[in-house]
Amino acid sequence: MYFRDVIGQADIKQWLIESARKNIVPHAQLFYEQGGTGAFPLALAYSRYLNCTHRSETDACGYCPSCLKYNELAHPDLHFAFPIISRKEKKKETCDDYLPQWRALLKKQPYFSLDQWLDCMDTGNSQALIYTKESEEIMRKLSLRIYEADYRTLLVWLPEKLQQACANKLLKIIEEPPAHTVILLVSEAPDMVLGTIQSRTQRLNLRSIQTGDMEKVLVEHAQLEPEDARHVARLAGGNFIKAQEIISISEENTFFLERFKEMMRNSWARNVKGMKAMAETIASLGRERQKNYLAYCQHLIRENFMYRFQAPELNYMNKMEADFATKFAPYINERNVFELMEELAKAEQHIAQNTNPKMVFFDLSLRITALIRR
């Protein structure tokens, strides 16, 4: 990861570059983001820049021995700590036991979420933590002689996941690390980080990615058309992870839009046979996709209600959804919008509680029949 690969954040990039070039490097820094704005890629790029032997005024060189090792995330003076699932039966108790999966994820998508990391570990719904045993590994690594870098770096992703005992054990080393050691903590919830750790770090707050910066990346790297990139960037709200999700689920949303149209047409026409067929179709999707569909329906109801106010800046619909709204929006008004949203939310809750989905969706269609004509 290089500074040039980090989307936006020009002011913080410049501050980090200046600190490295002036050799004024805080020993412990806390990067804070609300998710998807690039805190971890930025910390990793900073670590690379600190140790590059031929760095320029804007970025690391990419060809020195240090950069080549960073390319493989295998520099001997680069260490990671991140939430894991302890599996004693499989001899996976520390972060090093998950390094192959960790490196594979970082190379594939440096902007990632905890859920995506959990998928890489294949751990189901278990809660990931940075366990107490990890503090012993960290102190052991940082006590060793520096191999070749100017700065030995420890990147701690999501320090809010530190077990209490682990956090307490790391206090001393965060306050006074060995010489030429830099500790970079990347948090999405810094208020959940132990207060005594927060007080020992210099905090950097990352802002949401600017829409223009997001659009440029989506056009150049995701090969989106400028209009599509503008739409995705606006929906993502400065969160690149969300932008990636929007792109990946566009096909599913197309499917959901067609099902929504069918459901509304059946309800308007009081087509009971069509309602039953529709309920069977949605019931066959599986519970998670059923919940996603109902969430999408709530999104469309809200957007069609706002569409009536002729304020484009308040709408978050793609072209197909907007084309549909020209005909459907007049049917969503003050007399039914709140009850429609309530019925959809109630159906989503029933699905989450394992209620029979055919009954849920058929009943929902019947209730919409009474509301859609108001």
C-alpha positions as CSV (number, residue, x, y, z in Angstrom):
1,M,0.0,0.0,0.0
2,Y,1.3,3.4,-1.0
3,F,0.0,6.9,-0.3
4,R,-1.1,7.1,-3.9
5,D,-3.4,4.1,-3.3
6,V,-5.2,5.8,-0.4
7,I,-8.3,7.6,-1.6
8,G,-8.4,11.2,-0.7
9,Q,-7.2,12.2,2.8
10,A,-4.7,14.6,1.2
11,D,-4.2,16.8,4.3
12,I,-3.4,13.8,6.6
13,K,-1.1,12.3,4.0
14,Q,0.8,15.5,3.8
15,W,1.1,15.7,7.6
16,L,2.4,12.1,7.8
17,I,4.9,12.7,5.0
18,E,6.2,15.9,6.7
19,S,6.6,14.1,10.0
20,A,8.7,11.4,8.3
21,R,10.8,13.8,6.3
22,K,11.5,16.0,9.4
23,N,12.1,12.9,11.5
24,I,9.5,14.0,14.0
25,V,7.6,10.7,14.3
26,P,5.3,10.2,17.3
27,H,5.9,6.8,18.9
28,A,2.2,5.9,19.2
29,Q,-0.6,7.2,17.0
30,L,-4.3,6.4,16.9
31,F,-6.0,6.6,13.5
32,Y,-9.7,7.0,13.8
33,E,-12.3,6.4,11.0
34,Q,-16.0,5.7,10.9
35,G,-15.4,2.8,8.5
36,G,-14.4,2.7,4.9
37,T,-12.4,5.9,4.7
38,G,-8.9,4.4,4.5
39,A,-7.4,4.5,8.0
40,F,-5.7,1.1,7.8
41,P,-4.4,1.6,4.2
42,L,-3.1,5.0,5.3
43,A,-1.3,3.6,8.4
44,L,0.3,0.8,6.2
45,A,1.4,3.3,3.6
46,Y,2.9,5.5,6.3
47,S,4.8,2.5,7.7
48,R,6.2,1.8,4.2
49,Y,7.2,5.4,3.7
50,L,9.0,5.6,7.1
51,N,11.3,2.7,6.0
52,C,11.7,3.4,2.3
53,T,15.4,4.2,1.6
54,H,14.6,6.2,-1.6
55,R,11.4,7.9,-0.8
56,S,10.3,11.0,-2.7
57,E,8.5,14.0,-1.5
58,T,5.1,12.3,-2.0
59,D,5.5,8.6,-1.7
60,A,7.7,5.5,-1.2
61,C,9.9,4.4,-4.2
62,G,8.5,0.9,-4.6
63,Y,11.8,-0.7,-5.6
64,C,14.2,-0.5,-2.6
65,P,14.7,-3.7,-0.5
66,S,12.3,-2.4,2.1
67,C,9.5,-1.7,-0.4
68,L,9.9,-5.0,-2.0
69,K,9.4,-6.7,1.3
70,Y,6.4,-4.5,2.1
71,N,4.9,-5.6,-1.2
72,E,4.6,-9.1,0.2
73,L,3.7,-7.8,3.7
74,A,6.7,-9.8,4.9
75,H,9.1,-7.2,6.2
76,P,10.8,-8.5,9.3
77,D,10.3,-5.3,11.2
78,L,6.6,-5.0,10.3
79,H,4.2,-6.6,12.8
80,F,0.4,-6.8,13.0
81,A,-2.2,-7.3,15.7
82,F,-5.8,-7.8,14.8
83,P,-9.0,-9.5,16.1
84,I,-9.0,-13.3,15.7
85,I,-11.1,-16.3,16.8
86,S,-9.0,-18.5,19.2
87,R,-9.2,-22.1,18.1
88,K,-7.0,-24.2,20.4
89,E,-8.0,-27.4,18.8
90,K,-6.6,-26.1,15.5
91,K,-3.6,-24.5,17.2
92,K,-4.7,-21.0,16.2
93,E,-4.3,-18.8,19.2
94,T,-2.4,-15.7,18.0
95,C,-2.4,-13.4,15.1
96,D,0.6,-15.0,13.5
97,D,-1.5,-18.2,13.1
98,Y,-3.8,-16.3,10.8
99,L,-1.1,-14.4,8.9
100,P,-1.6,-16.2,5.5
101,Q,-5.3,-15.2,5.5
102,W,-4.5,-11.7,6.7
103,R,-1.9,-11.1,4.0
104,A,-4.2,-12.5,1.3
105,L,-7.0,-10.1,2.4
106,L,-4.8,-7.1,2.4
107,K,-3.4,-7.8,-1.0
108,K,-6.9,-8.4,-2.4
109,Q,-8.8,-5.5,-0.8
110,P,-7.0,-3.1,1.5
111,Y,-10.3,-1.4,2.3
112,F,-12.2,-4.1,4.3
113,S,-14.5,-4.5,7.2
114,L,-14.5,-6.8,10.2
115,D,-17.3,-9.0,8.6
116,Q,-15.1,-9.5,5.6
117,W,-12.1,-10.5,7.8
118,L,-14.4,-12.9,9.7
119,D,-15.3,-14.5,6.3
120,C,-11.6,-14.9,5.5
121,M,-11.1,-16.7,8.9
122,D,-14.2,-18.9,8.2
123,T,-15.3,-18.6,11.8
124,G,-19.1,-18.3,11.4
125,N,-20.7,-15.9,13.9
126,S,-18.0,-16.1,16.6
127,Q,-16.8,-12.9,18.2
128,A,-13.3,-11.8,17.2
129,L,-11.0,-10.4,19.9
130,I,-7.3,-9.6,20.4
131,Y,-6.7,-12.0,23.2
132,T,-4.5,-11.7,26.2
133,K,-1.9,-14.1,24.8
134,E,-1.3,-11.6,22.0
135,S,0.2,-9.1,24.4
136,E,2.9,-11.6,25.2
137,E,3.7,-12.0,21.5
138,I,3.7,-8.3,21.0
139,M,6.1,-7.7,23.8
140,R,8.4,-10.5,22.6
141,K,8.5,-9.1,19.1
142,L,9.2,-5.6,20.2
143,S,11.9,-6.7,22.6
144,L,14.0,-8.2,19.7
145,R,16.7,-6.3,17.9
146,I,15.6,-4.3,14.9
147,Y,16.7,-6.3,11.8
148,E,17.1,-3.6,9.1
149,A,14.4,-0.9,9.3
150,D,14.7,2.7,10.4
151,Y,11.5,2.2,12.3
152,R,10.1,-1.1,13.6
153,T,6.3,-0.8,13.2
154,L,3.4,-2.4,15.0
155,L,0.0,-2.0,13.3
156,V,-2.9,-2.7,15.7
157,W,-6.2,-3.0,13.8
158,L,-9.3,-2.4,16.0
159,P,-7.8,-1.8,19.4
160,E,-11.3,-1.6,20.8
161,K,-11.3,-5.4,20.4
162,L,-8.4,-5.8,22.9
163,Q,-9.3,-8.0,25.9
164,Q,-9.1,-6.0,29.1
165,A,-6.1,-7.9,30.4
166,C,-4.4,-7.6,27.0
167,A,-4.9,-3.8,26.9
168,N,-3.6,-3.4,30.5
169,K,-0.4,-5.4,29.6
170,L,0.3,-3.2,26.6
171,L,0.0,0.1,28.5
172,K,3.7,0.3,29.4
173,I,5.0,-0.5,26.0
174,I,2.6,1.9,24.3
175,E,3.8,4.7,26.6
176,E,7.5,3.9,26.3
177,P,8.2,1.6,23.4
178,P,11.8,0.5,22.5
179,A,13.9,3.0,20.5
180,H,12.8,3.4,16.8
181,T,9.5,1.6,17.4
182,V,6.3,3.1,16.1
183,I,2.9,1.8,17.2
184,L,0.0,2.6,14.9
185,L,-3.5,1.9,16.2
186,V,-6.5,1.9,13.7
187,S,-9.9,2.2,15.4
188,E,-13.5,2.6,14.3
189,A,-14.7,3.2,17.9
190,P,-11.9,5.0,19.8
191,D,-14.2,5.7,22.8
192,M,-14.2,2.0,23.4
193,V,-10.4,1.9,23.6
194,L,-9.0,1.9,27.1
195,G,-8.8,5.5,28.2
196,T,-5.2,5.1,29.4
197,I,-4.2,3.8,25.9
198,Q,-6.0,6.8,24.3
199,S,-4.1,9.2,26.5
200,R,-0.8,7.7,25.4
201,T,-1.4,8.2,21.7
202,Q,-1.6,11.1,19.2
203,R,-5.0,10.9,17.5
204,L,-5.6,11.5,13.8
205,N,-9.3,11.8,12.7
206,L,-10.0,10.8,9.1
207,R,-12.9,12.5,7.4
208,S,-15.3,10.8,5.0
209,I,-13.9,10.5,1.4
210,Q,-14.8,13.4,-0.7
211,T,-17.3,12.6,-3.5
212,G,-15.0,13.8,-6.2
213,D,-12.1,11.6,-5.0
214,M,-14.5,8.6,-4.8
215,E,-15.9,9.2,-8.3
216,K,-12.4,9.4,-9.8
217,V,-11.4,6.0,-8.3
218,L,-14.6,4.4,-9.3
219,V,-14.2,5.5,-12.9
220,E,-10.5,4.7,-13.2
221,H,-10.3,1.4,-11.2
222,A,-13.9,0.1,-11.1
223,Q,-14.5,1.0,-14.8
224,L,-17.8,2.7,-14.0
225,E,-19.3,5.3,-16.3
226,P,-19.1,8.8,-14.8
227,E,-22.9,9.0,-14.2
228,D,-22.8,5.6,-12.4
229,A,-19.7,6.5,-10.4
230,R,-21.4,9.7,-9.3
231,H,-24.5,7.8,-8.2
232,V,-22.5,5.2,-6.3
233,A,-20.3,7.8,-4.6
234,R,-23.3,9.7,-3.5
235,L,-25.0,6.6,-2.0
236,A,-21.7,5.5,-0.3
237,G,-21.5,8.7,1.7
238,G,-17.7,8.8,1.8
239,N,-17.3,5.1,2.7
240,F,-15.4,3.1,0.0
241,I,-16.3,-0.2,1.6
242,K,-19.9,0.7,1.1
243,A,-19.2,1.8,-2.4
244,Q,-17.7,-1.7,-3.2
245,E,-20.8,-3.3,-1.7
246,I,-23.2,-1.1,-3.8
247,I,-21.3,-2.2,-6.9
248,S,-21.4,-5.9,-6.0
249,I,-25.1,-5.9,-5.1
250,S,-26.4,-4.0,-8.1
251,E,-27.5,-7.2,-9.8
252,E,-29.4,-8.3,-6.7
253,N,-31.0,-4.9,-6.4
254,T,-32.3,-5.3,-10.0
255,F,-33.9,-8.6,-9.0
256,F,-35.3,-7.0,-5.9
257,L,-36.7,-4.0,-7.9
258,E,-38.6,-6.4,-10.2
259,R,-40.1,-8.3,-7.2
260,F,-41.1,-5.0,-5.6
261,K,-42.9,-4.0,-8.8
262,E,-44.7,-7.3,-8.8
263,M,-45.7,-7.1,-5.2
264,M,-47.1,-3.6,-5.6
265,R,-49.0,-4.4,-8.8
266,N,-50.5,-7.5,-7.2
267,S,-51.6,-5.5,-4.2
268,W,-53.1,-2.7,-6.4
269,A,-55.0,-5.2,-8.6
270,R,-56.0,-7.3,-5.5
271,N,-54.6,-10.3,-7.4
272,V,-54.6,-12.9,-4.7
273,K,-53.2,-15.6,-6.9
274,G,-50.3,-13.4,-7.8
275,M,-49.8,-12.5,-4.2
276,K,-49.5,-16.3,-3.3
277,A,-47.0,-16.9,-6.2
278,M,-45.0,-13.8,-5.1
279,A,-44.9,-15.1,-1.5
280,E,-43.6,-18.4,-2.7
281,T,-40.9,-16.8,-4.9
282,I,-39.5,-14.6,-2.0
283,A,-39.8,-17.5,0.5
284,S,-37.4,-19.5,-1.7
285,L,-34.6,-17.0,-1.4
286,G,-33.4,-17.9,2.1
287,R,-33.8,-15.9,5.2
288,E,-30.9,-13.4,4.8
289,R,-31.9,-12.5,1.3
290,Q,-35.6,-12.1,2.5
291,K,-34.4,-9.6,5.1
292,N,-32.3,-7.8,2.5
293,Y,-35.3,-7.6,0.2
294,L,-37.5,-6.1,2.9
295,A,-34.8,-3.6,3.7
296,Y,-34.6,-2.7,0.0
297,C,-38.4,-2.3,-0.1
298,Q,-38.2,0.2,2.8
299,H,-35.5,2.1,1.0
300,L,-37.7,2.3,-2.1
301,I,-40.8,3.5,-0.2
302,R,-38.7,6.2,1.5
303,E,-37.2,7.3,-1.8
304,N,-40.5,7.4,-3.7
305,F,-42.0,9.5,-0.9
306,M,-39.1,12.0,-1.1
307,Y,-39.3,11.9,-5.0
308,R,-42.6,13.8,-4.7
309,F,-40.8,16.9,-3.3
310,Q,-38.8,17.3,-6.5
311,A,-35.5,17.7,-4.6
312,P,-32.9,15.5,-6.4
313,E,-30.3,16.1,-3.6
314,L,-32.6,14.2,-1.2
315,N,-33.0,11.1,-3.4
316,Y,-30.7,8.1,-3.5
317,M,-32.0,6.0,-6.4
318,N,-30.3,4.6,-9.5
319,K,-31.6,5.2,-13.0
320,M,-33.9,2.2,-13.1
321,E,-35.4,3.0,-9.7
322,A,-35.8,6.7,-10.7
323,D,-37.6,5.7,-13.9
324,F,-40.0,3.5,-11.9
325,A,-40.6,6.3,-9.4
326,T,-42.0,8.6,-12.1
327,K,-45.1,6.4,-12.2
328,F,-45.1,4.9,-8.7
329,A,-44.3,7.9,-6.5
330,P,-47.8,9.4,-6.6
331,Y,-49.1,6.4,-4.8
332,I,-46.8,7.0,-1.7
333,N,-48.0,9.9,0.3
334,E,-48.6,11.3,3.8
335,R,-51.7,9.0,4.2
336,N,-49.8,5.7,3.8
337,V,-46.0,6.1,3.9
338,F,-45.6,5.6,7.7
339,E,-47.9,2.6,7.8
340,L,-46.2,1.0,4.7
341,M,-42.8,1.4,6.4
342,E,-44.2,0.0,9.6
343,E,-45.6,-3.1,7.9
344,L,-42.3,-3.7,6.0
345,A,-40.3,-3.3,9.2
346,K,-42.7,-5.7,11.0
347,A,-42.3,-8.3,8.3
348,E,-38.5,-8.0,8.5
349,Q,-38.8,-8.6,12.2
350,H,-41.0,-11.6,11.7
351,I,-38.5,-13.1,9.2
352,A,-35.7,-12.6,11.7
353,Q,-37.8,-14.5,14.3
354,N,-38.1,-17.5,11.9
355,T,-41.8,-17.0,11.1
356,N,-43.1,-18.9,8.1
357,P,-42.0,-16.7,5.2
358,K,-44.9,-17.6,2.9
359,M,-47.3,-16.5,5.5
360,V,-45.3,-13.3,6.2
361,F,-45.1,-12.2,2.5
362,F,-48.7,-13.1,1.7
363,D,-50.0,-11.3,4.7
364,L,-47.8,-8.3,3.8
365,S,-49.3,-8.1,0.3
366,L,-52.8,-8.2,1.8
367,R,-51.9,-5.3,4.1
368,I,-50.3,-3.3,1.3
369,T,-53.6,-3.7,-0.7
370,A,-55.4,-1.7,1.9
371,L,-52.7,1.0,2.1
372,I,-51.7,1.5,-1.5
373,R,-55.0,3.0,-2.5
374,R,-55.1,5.7,0.1
